[in-house]
Amino acid sequence: MERQIKLIWDFRGPQALSIAKHHEIHLKDFIKAEKLIERDITGFQEISELHAIAYWVVPESEIKKFRDVLKPNRATLYES
């Protein structure tokens, strides 16, 4: 089974959580527009009061393609 990678977008400041939630909407829109329904693991998470993330999980083999288009801040190995 291919490893799954979590692409992460970091948001900081008092509005970080609401921005992360909104960014997830854009990720879902991208998935739908590109017909990538089988890759629909997205989400957001509050790290602290001033830091939140939005994320999308993609197969390791497709990381470069999505990284270059969507420009995440970082990535990590996804473990469900």
Helices and strands as residue ranges (DSSP letters): E 4-12, H 16-33, E 42-48, E 51-59, G 60-62, H 63-70, E 74-77
